[in-house]
Amino acid sequence: MKKLFSLLLAVLMLLAVLMLSACLVGCVQSGNTPGNNSETTPGGDPGTTPGEPAGGVAQELTVCTGPDPETIDPALNSSVDGAIMLSNAFSGLYQWHTNEDGTQTIIADCAQEVVKPTQLDDGTYQYVITLKEGLKWSDGTELKASDFTYSWNRAVDPNTLSDYQYIFDVIAGYSDTTPELAIEADDAARTITIVTSALCPYFDQLMAFPTYFPVRKDIVEANPDDWTFSADTYVSNGAFKMAEWTVGDKIVFVRNENYWNAANVKLDKLTFALSSDDDAIFANFENGTYQYTTTVPISQIPVLKNDPNRMNVDFFIGDYSGTYFLQFNVEQSFKPGIGNVSDDPAAWTDWTPAQNAEVRHALGLLIDRNYIVDSITQGGQLPAYGFVPAGMDDGTGTEFRAKAEKWWSVDPADKEANVAEALDILKKYYTFDEATGTFTDFPVFEYSVNPTSGNIAMCAAIQDMWDDYGITVSVDQRDWAVIQTALSNGDFTMSRLGWIADYIDPITFLEIYVAASGNNHPRLGKDGAVGSAAVYGNGSQTWNEAYEQLITTIKTSSDMQARADAMYQAEKALMDTYAVIPIYYYTNPYLAKTNVKDFLYSPLGFVYFRTAYIEG
């Protein structure tokens, strides 16, 4: 079965044409040595002052987190690599912090303190957050409370086209069409008043999330399309400010002397090398050109894991709260005998969205997830049997996956049973040649993938698994930024994707499939068009009406058990469409030189270098 994959993987390993993995945002693991990279707070100087080398070493760090980002506008970014850059250039009201025992928590950033909400008479909750005194933008101008409220209103404005518009829906007055957020700035008092519709268990994490970062109105509105591309206009408020962006080569940041905690920023220069070739990235790490990388070629992972001089020395496999999955454009029909999948109305004649979902289910059953994690990724990933990843609490003290349904078995002993179930489904609709064991009229469809070592190997393996049964997949290989645009436009049939938690709560994996979400790439419930899950229904409601009712319950309920019950129902509603086919739950292999100290890895996968330094 794995003949095609085996050949391709051998070629990949021999030629090392291996490129960077990219996914959409979030996850967990701190620093260089687990438990040894707590963030420096004021007064916690590691032995050097800005501009002075530690032990004679220049405080300049070069990292590689991916190629040119699609955007580094806080309102528009939706990728981890872009978020890492944003998290070093901007500061939110709150920030992630690593405690001495290695645990992570939220502390104040631009705010004076992390505040508790007050319940109002109407059952809503009010937060009054006061900014620190003397906050400034990187160009030295005053940073005001109204800069935050302007930025949030801009992000929810439908004209901004933010993929993350929906992440403000915990704030009263949110609407995806006519939002009027219940937020108010008092610049004289330096306060921001926020009213939420219900008690939000992850509110503090949102205040540290990049979409909630401030941008400056005069800068953005003077050059709305291009302000992020030039150091002259990329005005920020974080530990570093942009000095240079050479497309295809590097983005250089330097220490921001106007950052509120500049006295504890040790690095003078932070360079993001831009590359999607993970073989070249690895070579540059090995020769010392790069000191930190978020990608490791899959051919190197077993070598590094088994080398005691590398594993947990400069190579790490961190926890990562995310899911790698395949997603289908539900507008594309898999009707038998049409040659190629199609969204043409004729392709839906005598063929229903429910039948399409059954076919996607069967395709998922034919994938051997244990083979993928054991023989391809090899980084401790777990085979996936639902969309929300393992390790997340449902808010009641119960691990979500322990209670949630399983949509197929990942027990290796059940592999043949999964295949038998898949074939039973497909034989209802497609012609099966018993002599060859293949289907003869299954339509050809495209598999869109950004070219990385892991993605290419995964694509080849899955192609092989389906090809054994006469299911032909053509590969649509495009760069990561191009793939992101294509997904947003619905320009795909099936694509790989990774989703990493935006905050530590299962709803971060479920809310992305509301109709208004820019991250709802399968187009579930969008437009009510033929093939859309909007037409599945439950008799009295369309699919998206029922789904969004569940999401609303989750977002507005202060009863944690009722909220958890709605999350289980929402995942079932999503998975029953089989528009998403989870493959595995992420881990995070990364490389960090031993002399790079005190960087912080947040529970969302964002790496902060605001307190990092190079040890001499």
FILUM-39989 format. One line per 2 residues: their letters; for each residue x negated, y negated, z negated of C-alpha. Coordinates in steps of 0.2 Angstrom, whole numbers, padded with zeros to 4 digits. Layout:
REM FILUM-39989
A	X,Y,Z  ...
This chain:
REM FILUM-39989
MK	0000,0000,0000  -0014,-0012,-0004
KL	-0024,-0009,0012  -0022,-0027,0018
FS	-0025,-0035,0001  -0040,-0024,-0003
LL	-0049,-0030,0013  -0045,-0048,0011
LA	-0050,-0048,-0007  -0067,-0040,-0003
VL	-0070,-0053,0010  -0065,-0067,-0002
ML	-0077,-0060,-0015  -0091,-0058,-0002
LA	-0090,-0075,0006  -0083,-0084,-0009
VL	-0071,-0095,0001  -0063,-0099,-0016
ML	-0053,-0114,-0020  -0045,-0124,-0034
SA	-0029,-0119,-0042  -0016,-0132,-0044
CL	0001,-0132,-0053  0014,-0143,-0060
VG	0012,-0150,-0077  0008,-0144,-0095
CV	-0001,-0133,-0111  -0013,-0127,-0126
QS	-0031,-0125,-0131  -0043,-0137,-0138
GN	-0061,-0141,-0134  -0077,-0132,-0132
TP	-0078,-0120,-0146  -0061,-0115,-0153
GN	-0057,-0125,-0169  -0073,-0135,-0166
NS	-0067,-0150,-0156  -0057,-0161,-0168
ET	-0053,-0178,-0161  -0064,-0192,-0169
TP	-0053,-0205,-0178  -0059,-0222,-0183
GG	-0074,-0220,-0194  -0077,-0203,-0187
DP	-0093,-0207,-0177  -0102,-0192,-0170
GT	-0119,-0201,-0171  -0119,-0214,-0157
TP	-0111,-0230,-0153  -0105,-0236,-0136
GE	-0119,-0239,-0124  -0132,-0229,-0134
PA	-0136,-0211,-0129  -0135,-0197,-0141
GG	-0152,-0190,-0143  -0158,-0199,-0127
VA	-0144,-0192,-0116  -0134,-0204,-0105
QE	-0116,-0204,-0110  -0110,-0200,-0092
LT	-0098,-0185,-0089  -0093,-0177,-0073
VC	-0078,-0166,-0072  -0068,-0158,-0059
TG	-0049,-0155,-0061  -0044,-0154,-0043
PD	-0044,-0163,-0026  -0037,-0181,-0023
PE	-0021,-0182,-0033  -0005,-0185,-0024
TI	-0003,-0200,-0035  -0009,-0207,-0052
DP	0006,-0218,-0055  0013,-0213,-0072
AL	0031,-0213,-0065  0027,-0203,-0050
NS	0015,-0190,-0055  0020,-0172,-0058
SV	0004,-0162,-0057  -0008,-0157,-0071
DG	-0023,-0164,-0062  -0015,-0181,-0060
AI	-0009,-0180,-0078  -0027,-0177,-0084
ML	-0033,-0193,-0076  -0018,-0203,-0082
SN	-0021,-0197,-0100  -0038,-0204,-0100
AF	-0034,-0220,-0091  -0018,-0224,-0101
SG	-0011,-0223,-0119  0007,-0220,-0124
LY	0015,-0224,-0140  0009,-0208,-0148
QW	-0005,-0196,-0143  -0010,-0178,-0147
HT	-0023,-0175,-0160  -0033,-0159,-0166
NE	-0034,-0156,-0185  -0049,-0149,-0194
DG	-0041,-0132,-0194  -0039,-0132,-0175
TQ	-0020,-0135,-0176  -0013,-0149,-0165
TI	-0001,-0163,-0169  0006,-0179,-0164
IA	-0001,-0195,-0171  0001,-0214,-0167
DC	-0008,-0221,-0152  -0002,-0239,-0147
AQ	0011,-0237,-0161  0007,-0242,-0179
EV	0014,-0225,-0185  0024,-0210,-0180
VK	0042,-0215,-0186  0057,-0205,-0191
PT	0074,-0209,-0184  0089,-0216,-0193
QL	0106,-0209,-0189  0119,-0222,-0184
DD	0137,-0222,-0188  0142,-0216,-0170
GT	0131,-0200,-0173  0117,-0207,-0162
YQ	0099,-0209,-0168  0088,-0224,-0168
YV	0069,-0226,-0168  0061,-0242,-0171
IT	0043,-0241,-0166  0031,-0256,-0170
LK	0015,-0258,-0159  -0002,-0261,-0166
EG	-0008,-0279,-0166  -0019,-0285,-0152
LK	-0016,-0272,-0139  -0023,-0277,-0122
WS	-0023,-0271,-0104  -0040,-0266,-0096
DG	-0041,-0284,-0088  -0039,-0292,-0106
TE	-0021,-0298,-0104  -0009,-0295,-0118
LK	0000,-0278,-0119  0018,-0281,-0125
AS	0033,-0270,-0130  0042,-0276,-0115
DF	0029,-0267,-0104  0035,-0251,-0111
TY	0053,-0254,-0108  0050,-0261,-0091
SW	0040,-0245,-0086  0054,-0233,-0093
NR	0067,-0243,-0084  0057,-0242,-0068
AV	0054,-0223,-0070  0073,-0220,-0071
DP	0078,-0232,-0057  0084,-0220,-0043
NT	0074,-0231,-0030  0058,-0226,-0039
LS	0061,-0208,-0033  0052,-0201,-0049
DY	0052,-0182,-0050  0053,-0185,-0069
QY	0068,-0197,-0070  0077,-0183,-0080
IF	0065,-0183,-0094  0073,-0199,-0100
DV	0090,-0191,-0102  0088,-0189,-0121
IA	0089,-0208,-0122  0107,-0214,-0123
GY	0113,-0223,-0108  0104,-0212,-0096
SD	0112,-0208,-0079  0103,-0202,-0063
TT	0113,-0214,-0053  0116,-0230,-0064
PE	0105,-0228,-0079  0106,-0241,-0093
LA	0094,-0234,-0106  0097,-0239,-0124
IE	0080,-0247,-0127  0076,-0264,-0132
AD	0059,-0273,-0134  0055,-0288,-0146
DA	0039,-0295,-0140  0038,-0307,-0155
AR	0040,-0293,-0167  0030,-0280,-0157
TI	0045,-0268,-0158  0053,-0255,-0147
TI	0070,-0249,-0152  0076,-0233,-0144
VT	0093,-0224,-0147  0094,-0206,-0143
SA	0111,-0197,-0140  0106,-0183,-0152
LC	0092,-0178,-0163  0078,-0173,-0151
PY	0066,-0160,-0158  0053,-0165,-0145
FD	0055,-0184,-0146  0037,-0187,-0153
QL	0030,-0176,-0139  0039,-0187,-0126
MA	0031,-0203,-0133  0014,-0195,-0128
FP	0019,-0189,-0111  0012,-0198,-0095
TY	0029,-0203,-0088  0031,-0213,-0104
FP	0015,-0223,-0102  0016,-0241,-0098
VR	0012,-0250,-0082  0011,-0269,-0079
KD	0026,-0277,-0070  0017,-0290,-0060
IV	0003,-0278,-0054  0016,-0265,-0049
EA	0028,-0276,-0040  0015,-0286,-0031
NP	0009,-0270,-0022  0021,-0256,-0026
DD	0014,-0243,-0014  -0004,-0246,-0016
WT	-0008,-0253,-0033  -0015,-0236,-0039
FS	-0029,-0235,-0026  -0040,-0249,-0030
AD	-0050,-0253,-0046  -0045,-0271,-0044
TY	-0026,-0267,-0046  -0027,-0251,-0056
VS	-0024,-0260,-0073  -0022,-0248,-0087
NG	-0023,-0248,-0106  -0032,-0232,-0111
AF	-0049,-0227,-0116  -0056,-0228,-0098
KM	-0053,-0240,-0083  -0055,-0236,-0065
AE	-0071,-0242,-0057  -0071,-0233,-0040
WT	-0060,-0221,-0029  -0069,-0214,-0015
VG	-0056,-0203,-0006  -0061,-0185,-0005
DK	-0076,-0187,-0016  -0074,-0195,-0033
IV	-0064,-0206,-0045  -0075,-0215,-0057
FV	-0069,-0222,-0073  -0079,-0232,-0086
RN	-0076,-0236,-0104  -0062,-0249,-0106
EN	-0069,-0262,-0118  -0051,-0268,-0121
YW	-0044,-0251,-0127  -0038,-0253,-0145
NA	-0050,-0239,-0151  -0064,-0243,-0140
AN	-0076,-0242,-0154  -0074,-0223,-0154
VK	-0076,-0221,-0136  -0093,-0213,-0133
LD	-0094,-0210,-0115  -0099,-0225,-0103
KL	-0094,-0216,-0087  -0081,-0202,-0084
TF	-0082,-0196,-0066  -0068,-0185,-0058
AL	-0076,-0176,-0044  -0063,-0172,-0031
SS	-0063,-0154,-0023  -0052,-0140,-0019
DD	-0066,-0127,-0016  -0068,-0118,-0032
DA	-0083,-0109,-0026  -0092,-0125,-0023
IF	-0085,-0131,-0040  -0092,-0116,-0049
AN	-0109,-0119,-0040  -0109,-0137,-0046
FE	-0106,-0132,-0064  -0119,-0119,-0063
NG	-0132,-0132,-0057  -0127,-0145,-0069
TY	-0119,-0157,-0057  -0102,-0154,-0066
QY	-0101,-0152,-0085  -0082,-0147,-0086
TT	-0071,-0139,-0073  -0053,-0133,-0075
TV	-0055,-0119,-0062  -0065,-0103,-0061
PI	-0066,-0092,-0045  -0057,-0076,-0048
SQ	-0072,-0066,-0042  -0082,-0074,-0057
IP	-0069,-0071,-0070  -0073,-0052,-0074
VL	-0092,-0056,-0073  -0091,-0071,-0085
KN	-0079,-0061,-0097  -0091,-0047,-0099
DP	-0106,-0058,-0102  -0109,-0061,-0120
NR	-0120,-0076,-0116  -0105,-0084,-0106
MN	-0089,-0079,-0114  -0084,-0091,-0128
VD	-0100,-0100,-0125  -0097,-0110,-0109
FF	-0083,-0100,-0102  -0066,-0099,-0111
IG	-0049,-0092,-0108  -0037,-0103,-0117
DY	-0019,-0102,-0121  -0007,-0110,-0108
SG	0011,-0111,-0110  0017,-0109,-0092
TY	0024,-0098,-0078  0017,-0093,-0061
FL	0032,-0090,-0049  0039,-0089,-0032
QF	0053,-0101,-0027  0065,-0100,-0013
NV	0074,-0113,-0004  0092,-0107,-0006
EQ	0098,-0116,0010  0088,-0103,0020
SF	0099,-0087,0025  0092,-0070,0024
KP	0106,-0063,0035  0101,-0046,0043
GI	0095,-0046,0062  0093,-0065,0064
GN	0074,-0064,0068  0068,-0077,0056
VS	0077,-0084,0040  0086,-0100,0045
DD	0097,-0114,0037  0107,-0115,0053
PA	0126,-0113,0050  0127,-0098,0061
AW	0115,-0089,0050  0128,-0090,0036
TD	0142,-0083,0046  0148,-0067,0037
WT	0134,-0069,0025  0135,-0077,0007
PA	0124,-0086,-0005  0128,-0071,-0017
QN	0121,-0059,-0005  0106,-0070,-0002
AE	0103,-0069,-0021  0104,-0050,-0021
VR	0090,-0050,-0008  0079,-0062,-0018
HA	0081,-0050,-0033  0076,-0035,-0023
LG	0060,-0044,-0016  0056,-0048,-0035
LL	0058,-0030,-0039  0046,-0024,-0026
ID	0031,-0034,-0034  0019,-0025,-0045
RN	0015,-0038,-0058  0004,-0027,-0068
YI	-0007,-0024,-0053  -0008,-0043,-0050
VD	-0013,-0047,-0068  -0025,-0032,-0070
SI	-0033,-0032,-0053  -0032,-0050,-0046
TQ	-0030,-0064,-0059  -0040,-0054,-0073
GG	-0039,-0068,-0086  -0027,-0060,-0099
QL	-0011,-0066,-0090  0005,-0057,-0095
PA	0017,-0050,-0082  0033,-0060,-0082
YG	0051,-0054,-0084  0059,-0071,-0086
FV	0056,-0089,-0082  0053,-0096,-0100
PA	0035,-0090,-0105  0031,-0080,-0119
GM	0026,-0088,-0136  0039,-0102,-0136
DD	0051,-0103,-0151  0069,-0106,-0148
GT	0071,-0119,-0162  0078,-0107,-0175
GT	0062,-0097,-0179  0065,-0084,-0165
EF	0052,-0081,-0151  0062,-0085,-0136
RA	0057,-0070,-0125  0059,-0058,-0139
KA	0078,-0062,-0138  0081,-0067,-0120
EK	0086,-0055,-0106  0073,-0046,-0095
WW	0077,-0046,-0076  0065,-0032,-0072
SV	0054,-0020,-0082  0036,-0024,-0083
DP	0032,-0007,-0091  0020,0001,-0078
AD	0029,0017,-0080  0045,0009,-0073
KE	0036,0003,-0057  0044,0017,-0046
AN	0061,0013,-0054  0060,-0005,-0049
VA	0056,0000,-0031  0071,0012,-0031
EA	0082,-0002,-0037  0076,-0014,-0024
LD	0078,-0002,-0010  0096,0002,-0015
IL	0100,-0016,-0014  0092,-0019,0003
KK	0100,-0003,0010  0117,-0011,0008
YY	0113,-0024,0021  0098,-0019,0031
TF	0094,-0005,0043  0082,0007,0035
DE	0072,0019,0045  0070,0035,0034
AT	0055,0041,0045  0044,0026,0042
GT	0052,0021,0026  0054,0003,0032
FT	0068,-0009,0036  0070,-0014,0055
DF	0080,-0030,0054  0074,-0039,0039
PV	0071,-0057,0045  0053,-0064,0045
FE	0050,-0079,0033  0036,-0090,0028
YS	0026,-0090,0011  0019,-0108,0008
VN	0003,-0108,-0002  -0010,-0121,-0006
PT	-0027,-0112,-0002  -0035,-0107,-0018
SG	-0044,-0091,-0022  -0031,-0085,-0034
NI	-0016,-0090,-0023  -0024,-0083,-0007
AM	-0027,-0066,-0016  -0010,-0066,-0023
CA	-0002,-0070,-0007  -0011,-0056,0002
AI	-0006,-0043,-0012  0012,-0048,-0011
QD	0012,-0048,0008  0006,-0030,0007
MW	0019,-0025,-0006  0033,-0031,0005
DD	0025,-0025,0021  0025,-0007,0015
YG	0044,-0008,0018  0045,-0018,0034
IT	0047,-0035,0026  0036,-0047,0036
VS	0029,-0063,0029  0020,-0076,0038
VD	0008,-0088,0028  0011,-0106,0028
QR	-0006,-0113,0021  -0006,-0131,0017
DW	-0016,-0143,0005  -0010,-0146,-0012
AV	-0004,-0164,-0010  0005,-0159,0007
IQ	0013,-0144,-0002  0020,-0156,-0015
TA	0028,-0167,-0003  0035,-0152,0007
LS	0043,-0145,-0009  0051,-0162,-0013
NG	0058,-0163,0005  0064,-0145,0005
DF	0052,-0141,0019  0049,-0123,0015
TM	0057,-0106,0014  0047,-0098,0000
SR	0032,-0106,-0010  0021,-0101,-0025
LG	0022,-0113,-0039  0016,-0115,-0057
WI	0026,-0124,-0071  0017,-0129,-0087
AD	0027,-0135,-0102  0029,-0154,-0103
YI	0032,-0152,-0122  0034,-0137,-0133
DP	0052,-0132,-0131  0060,-0120,-0119
IT	0071,-0133,-0112  0056,-0140,-0102
FL	0057,-0125,-0091  0076,-0126,-0089
EI	0080,-0144,-0086  0070,-0145,-0070
YV	0084,-0136,-0061  0098,-0149,-0064
AA	0104,-0156,-0047  0096,-0173,-0049
SG	0078,-0167,-0054  0064,-0170,-0041
NN	0056,-0154,-0047  0072,-0144,-0042
HP	0063,-0138,-0026  0075,-0123,-0023
RL	0089,-0136,-0021  0100,-0127,-0033
GK	0116,-0137,-0034  0110,-0151,-0022
DG	0122,-0158,-0010  0135,-0144,-0010
AV	0128,-0138,0006  0130,-0121,0014
GS	0119,-0109,0004  0117,-0120,-0011
AA	0119,-0113,-0028  0132,-0126,-0029
VY	0144,-0114,-0021  0141,-0099,-0032
GN	0153,-0105,-0045  0162,-0095,-0059
GS	0180,-0098,-0054  0183,-0114,-0062
QT	0166,-0123,-0060  0152,-0124,-0047
WN	0135,-0116,-0052  0128,-0133,-0055
EA	0143,-0140,-0065  0141,-0125,-0076
YE	0122,-0126,-0077  0122,-0144,-0081
QL	0135,-0142,-0094  0123,-0130,-0103
IT	0109,-0142,-0101  0119,-0156,-0108
TI	0124,-0145,-0123  0106,-0142,-0126
KT	0101,-0160,-0125  0115,-0167,-0136
SS	0117,-0153,-0149  0110,-0156,-0167
DM	0115,-0138,-0171  0099,-0128,-0168
QA	0108,-0111,-0166  0121,-0118,-0154
RA	0107,-0126,-0144  0097,-0110,-0144
DA	0112,-0100,-0138  0114,-0113,-0124
MY	0096,-0111,-0119  0098,-0092,-0117
QA	0114,-0094,-0106  0105,-0107,-0096
EK	0090,-0096,-0092  0102,-0082,-0087
AL	0112,-0094,-0076  0095,-0099,-0067
MD	0088,-0081,-0066  0104,-0074,-0059
TY	0102,-0085,-0044  0084,-0077,-0041
AV	0079,-0093,-0033  0064,-0092,-0044
IP	0054,-0075,-0046  0042,-0076,-0060
IY	0026,-0067,-0058  0015,-0070,-0073
YY	0013,-0080,-0089  -0002,-0091,-0088
TN	-0019,-0092,-0097  -0032,-0105,-0094
PY	-0049,-0100,-0089  -0061,-0115,-0089
LA	-0079,-0120,-0090  -0087,-0132,-0102
KT	-0106,-0136,-0105  -0111,-0132,-0122
NV	-0117,-0150,-0125  -0100,-0158,-0121
KD	-0092,-0161,-0138  -0076,-0167,-0145
FL	-0065,-0167,-0130  -0047,-0163,-0134
YS	-0036,-0150,-0124  -0018,-0154,-0128
PL	-0004,-0141,-0129  0001,-0147,-0111
GF	-0015,-0143,-0103  -0021,-0161,-0102
VY	-0039,-0164,-0106  -0043,-0180,-0116
FR	-0061,-0187,-0116  -0058,-0202,-0126
TA	-0069,-0196,-0140  -0080,-0184,-0130
YI	-0099,-0186,-0130  -0114,-0178,-0123
EG	-0125,-0170,-0137  -0144,-0173,-0134
